[in-house]
């Protein structure tokens, strides 16, 4: 599992479980640094569902940026699993 703690992340595509504002708030609460778009400090891209007509490539400008700059990508489930782990750790620390 990728540890997103203190990593600069950006989201692309439609997330199935959260809207973008909720995803950004959750990422921040769990210790990541979400950015609205990839920039020089971006370290990872979280990819949701990409919906396009079947004649178009399933990609986005952010995915193209990730490929161009060799940035790792994860999917929404991997992001949520990391969030779940961070929340469980915080709960454990309260006990």
N, C-alpha and C positions, 0 to 999 in steps of 0.2 A: 504494500500500500504506500502510495506517495504521501509524504507529510507536507502539507501545504502551510504549515505554521511559518509565519513571517515571509511567505512567498507572495510575490506580486502576480495576481491571476487576472484573467479576463474571461468573460463568458461569450459564447456565440451559439446561435441556433435557439430554438424554442425549448425551454425546459418543461418537462411534463409535470413536475411536482411543485414548482415554485415559479412565481413571476420573477422578472429580473431584479426588481427592488428587494424582494424577499431573499433572493439568492445572495445579493450583495450584502445585505444585513447579516445573514447567517454566516457568510464567509468572514466578515469582519468580527463577529462575535466569537468565532472559533479561532481567530488568530491569523487569518490571511489578510492580504492587502489587495482587495479587488479594485480593478481599474475599468473604466467604461470602454476603453479600447486598448489594444496592445501598443506599447511604446517601448523604448529602449530598456526599461527596467522590468518589463514583463518576463516572467519565468515559466509560466504554464498557461495553456488555454483549456477551459472546460467547455466541451462540446455537447450541446443538446441536439434535438432533432432538427434536421435540415429538410425543409419542405420546398421542393421546386418541381416544375413540370418534368416529365420523364425525359424530355429532350435536352435538359440542362444538366450540367455537372452538379453533383451534390457537394457544394463547397460554399465558402463564404470568404469575404476579404480577410477576416481574422484567421481562418484556417490557412489561407494562402500565405499570410504573414508568418504563421507558425512554421510552415514548410520552408519558406525563404530563409528564416533565421534559425532553423533547426530547434524550435521550441517544442518541448514535449506537450502532448495533449492527453487529457483524460475525459471520460464520459461523465454524465450526470450521476450515475450510480456510484462511481468511484468517488466523486465529490461528496455525495451524501454519506457514504461509508466513513470517509474521513471525518465529516462533521459529527456523525454518531459516536465515533471513537473519542473525539475531543470532548463532547458533552458528557460521555460516560466517565472520562478521566476527571472532569471537573466535579461531577457528582461524587465520585469516590473520594476526592480531596476534601469534600465537605463532611464526610463521615468521621 
